[in-house]
Amino acid sequence: MKHFLQFSDFTRDEHEHLFARTKILKHRFKNYIPYQPLTDRMLAMVFEKSSTRTRVSFEAGIYQLGGQAIHLDSQSTQLGRSEPIEDTARVISRMVDLVMIRTFEQEKVERFAAHSRVPVINGLTNEYHPCQVLADIYTFVEQRGSISGKTVAWIGDANNMSYTWLQAARTLDFKLNVATPAGYPMKSQRGEMLDLKHLEVFTDPMAAARGAHIVTTDVWTSMGFEAETESRKKAFADFMVDAEMMAVADRDALFMHCLPAHRGEEVTEEVLEGPQSVVWEEAENRLHVQKALMEYLLLGKIDS
């Protein structure tokens, strides 16, 4: 049994398999070809952080594969009443086939997985967002081919997305340029030293974007840090992705954002809605890569 709690939980070969399966599953979806290998399988979706894309993509995905979904949150379950996460895991995993959790601390997902009898997927934590980066990289593969040897420029906050991009760079062998304001640097994550072979750190976002094949960003204030909103707006004022920044990237560079986006803060309207933007393709591809992920976790490698 495998879990998907961090991007680095899977090998390069496993990720390549997911990308290949995503292409097939997306083709079937677009051509109304039924494919339901997960009939009678049940997905429990546990939300301690609210979401639009995560809920819709997982719920629609499991239905399209023939399964069913149960939506759980801390307001309507014992999750909000101090039941130990280990006890919750032991109970839920006896009743379903797969669990997706979107919560705060990575430790909580790992504790749940350690006591689960079924595969567990990290739908987002403060530390990592592997499903989103999986969709982002598939979007690049779909549009431009292999990401190996390419350069990704991360502009803005050193948050869960940036750390997941770094894991992906190590796993799939590409370079990550990270530009953050003074006072908001990337740090060693959960005991891991920063991989300087695949990472270059900048204080100048234009320098980080120069020659990049992907320019990507996220909101300046992630969920749970709302008290820092005003101070972050000041610190990040020079880190908005605009047309000038995209102009110094590779001629065929793509702009990515995991959404929701704050137009006029981390990205301009011109870039978000421009010809290099693939944010809507990214959002749709969450559905398809997660179908490939659920198929793999429950059925193993399928090539047909």
N, C-alpha and C positions, 0 to 999 in steps of 0.2 A: 504494500500500500504506500502510495506517495501523497505528499501534501504540496501545495504551491503557496508558500508563505513569503518567499523572496524570489526575485528573478534568478538568483544564483542557485536555487534549489534544483534547477534543471540544467542539464549539460547543453552544450552547443548542438549536439545531434538531436536532443529532445526538442529544443526550440525550432530547429529546422523542420522537424516533423510537424510541429504545430503550425508553422507557416504553410507547409504544403497542404495540410488538412484544411486550414482556413480557406485557402484558395478554392478547394473542392466544395466545401460547405457553402461558401458564399455564392459560387456558381449555381449550386442547386437551389439556393434561396431565390436568386434573381430569376431563375427559369421555372419556378414553381414545381420543382421536382421533390416530391415528398421523401424525407429521410428521417426515420424515427427509431434509432437503435436503442433509445433509453426509455422505451415504453415501460410503465409501471415503476420507474425510478423517481425518487423524491428528493428535491433540493430544499434544504432549510436555509433561508436568507436571514441572517442576524444583523440588524442595524442598530448600532449605538451612535453612529453619525448618519445624518440624513443624506439622501442622494436622489438624483434624477436618473443619470445615465447608468449607474451601477444597478439600480433596481430594475429598470426597464430592460437593460441588456441581458441580465441574468434570467429574469422571469420569462421574457420572450424567448430567450435561447433554449431554456430547458423545455418549454412548451413545444418549440419547433422540433426538438429532438425526441418528442413523444413523452416526456416526463411531466412532472407537476412541481409546483413550488409552494412553500409556506413562508409567509412574511412574518418575522418576529422582531419586536423592538423592546427597549427597556421599560417602556410605559405599560405594555400589555402583558409582560411576562415576569418571571422571577428574576430576570437579569437586572432589573432595577430595584430589587429588594434584598440585595446582599447575599444571594445564593453564591457559593463558591463556583468559580468558572469551571473547576474540575468536575463538580457534581453536574452542572449543566451539560457539559460535554458528554459525560457518561450516559445521561438520559437521552439527550437529543440524538446522539449517534446510534442508539438502539432502535430508533424509529424512522430514520431517513437513510438515504444512500450517499449523500454528499452535503457538505456545509460550506456556505460562504459567509464570512464575517467582515463587517466594515465597522471599525472601532477606533479607539484612541491609541493605546500602547501596544506595540508589537508583542510585548511579553504576554499580553492577554490572548492573542491569537496562538502563540506558541504553547501556552499552557493548555488551551482548549485542544489543540492538535495532539498534544502528548497524552491526552486521556480520551481521544476519540477513536471509535472503531471504524470510522469512514474517512475518506479524504476531506481535507479542509483547504479552502481557498481564501487567501487574503484579498478582500475586496477594497481595502485601504486601511492603513494605520498611519500614525504620526511619522513613522520611520520609513515606510516603503509603500509603493503603489505599483506592484508588478503587473497587474492586468492592464493598466493604462499604458505602461511602457511596451508591453507585448503588442498592444494594438498600434501604438505609434510606430514601432519598428516594422510591423507587418505593412503598415501604410506606406512606409518608405520602400520596402521590398516590392510592393505592388506597383508603385509609381516609377521607381528608379533602379531596382535590382538589389543585389547584395549590399548590406551595410558594412561588411568587412572592409577595413582600410579607410573608411570614410571619416569625416569629422562632424561632430554634433556640437553646436554652441548652445549652452544653457545660460540664459540671461535672467538674473534676478535672485530670488530667495533660495538659499541652500536648504530646500525642504525635502519631503519624502520622494518627490519626483526626481530631484537631482541625484539623490543617493541611489535610486533605482537605476537611473541612466548610467551611473558609474558601474554598478554591478553588470549591467548589460554590455557596457564597453569591454569589461574584462572577459565576459563570457563569449561575446561574438567578435572580439578583436577589432574595435574601432576606437577612435580618439574622442575624448570629451573635453571641450573647453568650457570652463565655468567662470562666469563673471558675476561677482557679488559686490555690494557696497562694503565699505569699511565697517567693521563691527558685525558683519553677517557672513563669516567665512564658512566653508565646508570644514567639518571636523572629522576626526576618526569616529566611525559609526559603530557603536556596540562592540568595541574592542577591536574592530578591523582597522588596520592602518590604511590610509588613502593610497590607492594604487597609482603611483606617479608615472608608471609606464603608459597608462591609458588616460591620464588626467593632466591637464594644464590649467592652472588657476590664473585669473586675470582680475584686475580692478577696473580696467577699461573695457566696457562692453563692445565697443567697436573693434578693438583688437581681437577679442574672443570670437566675434562673428566673421572676421576676415577669412574668406576662402571656405567657410563651413558649408556642408551639404544639407544640414538641417539647422534652422534657428528656432529655438523653442523656449517657451517661458510659461509662467503660471501666475496666479494672483500673488500680490505682494504680501497679503495677510491670509494665511491659511486658517482653516477652521480650528478654533481653540485659542487663537492668538488675537482675537478681536480687540482686546484692550490696547494693543500696540499699533492700531490702524493709523493714527495720525503721525506717530513718530516714524513709522515705516514709509508713509507717503513722502516724507521729507528725505529720508535716507535713500530711497529708491528713485528719486525724481529723474535722474539721468539714465535710468535703466529701462526706459520704454522702448520696445521694438518698433521702429518706424521705417519708412521707405529708405532713408539714408543708411540705416543699418543693414537692411536687406540688400542694398546695392553693393556693399562690400563683401557679401557672402558669395559663394559660388554662383555662377550664372544660372544654374538649374536648381538652386537651393529651394527647399520647401520650408514653409513656416508652419509650426505646430503649436497647439495649445490644448490642454486637457479639458478646458471649460469647467465652470462658467468663466467668461472673460469680462473684464472691466475695461471697456473701450475708453481710451484716453488716459489710462493708467499704465498697465504693463504692456499694452499694445495699442496702436492707433487703429481707427476704423479702416483706414486705407489698406493697411497690411492684413488685418483680419478678414476683410472681404475681398482682398486682392487676388490676382492670378496665381501667386505662389502659395497661397494658404490652402491647406488640406485639413482644416480643423473639422469640417463636417464629415469628411471621409474617415478621419480618426474616430469620431464619435460612433459612426455606423460600424466600424471595424471592431469596436468593443464587443458587439453582438457576435460577430463571426469567430474571433479568436477565442472567446470564452466558450463557444460551442465546441471548438476543437479541444480546448483545455478540459472541459467536462467529459467529453468523449474519451480522451486519453486517460484521465484519472480513473474512470470507471471501467473502460474496456481494453485499455492498453493500445498498442499501435495497430491501427487499421489502415490498410493501403487501398481499399476499394472505394 
